[in-house]
């Protein structure tokens, strides 16, 4: 049982390490963008992209999802 806990923690630590390493390598690969140039292969050049389009729908869906998760957890605890 003790070995299982150690292996689980070790597996989580390796996963986090490689995830962080992957993020750093992708950030360092492109470097700092120059003004007027795209930041990466997927970014369109010189376009302003609004980030607040349909934010109301995003917030509403987050609230509904939160209510559903809380409701399901209460039902599971009540049935035990």
URLIN-V997116 format. One record per residue. RES is the residue in one letter. PHI is phi in degrees with one decimal (* if undefined). Layout:
res->[RES | RES]
phi->[PHI | PHI]
This chain:
res->[X | X | X | X | X | X | X | X | X | X | X | X | X | X | X | X | X | X | X | X | X | X | X | X | X | X | X | X | X | X | X | X | X | X | X | X | X | X | X | X | X | X | X | X | X | X | X | X | X | X | X | X | X | X | X | X | X | X | X | X | X | X | X | X | X | X | X | X | X | X | X | X | X | X | X | X | X | X | X | X]
phi->[* | -65.5 | -64.2 | -63.0 | -64.8 | -64.7 | -65.2 | -64.9 | -66.2 | -64.9 | -63.5 | -65.4 | -63.8 | -63.5 | -62.1 | -64.6 | -60.0 | -71.4 | -65.8 | -66.1 | -61.5 | -64.0 | -64.9 | -65.3 | -68.1 | -72.0 | -70.9 | -72.5 | -66.1 | -90.5 | 72.6 | -80.6 | -74.7 | -84.2 | -59.3 | 87.5 | -110.2 | -66.2 | -81.0 | -163.4 | -69.8 | -98.0 | -88.1 | -73.6 | -77.4 | 53.3 | -119.5 | -88.8 | -106.4 | -72.5 | -97.4 | -105.0 | -71.4 | 60.2 | -68.2 | -63.4 | -66.7 | -65.2 | -66.5 | -63.0 | -67.4 | -65.9 | -65.7 | -62.7 | -63.0 | -62.4 | -63.1 | -62.6 | -65.4 | -63.5 | -62.5 | -66.7 | -66.1 | -67.0 | -66.4 | -64.6 | -69.0 | -71.5 | -80.8 | -80.7]
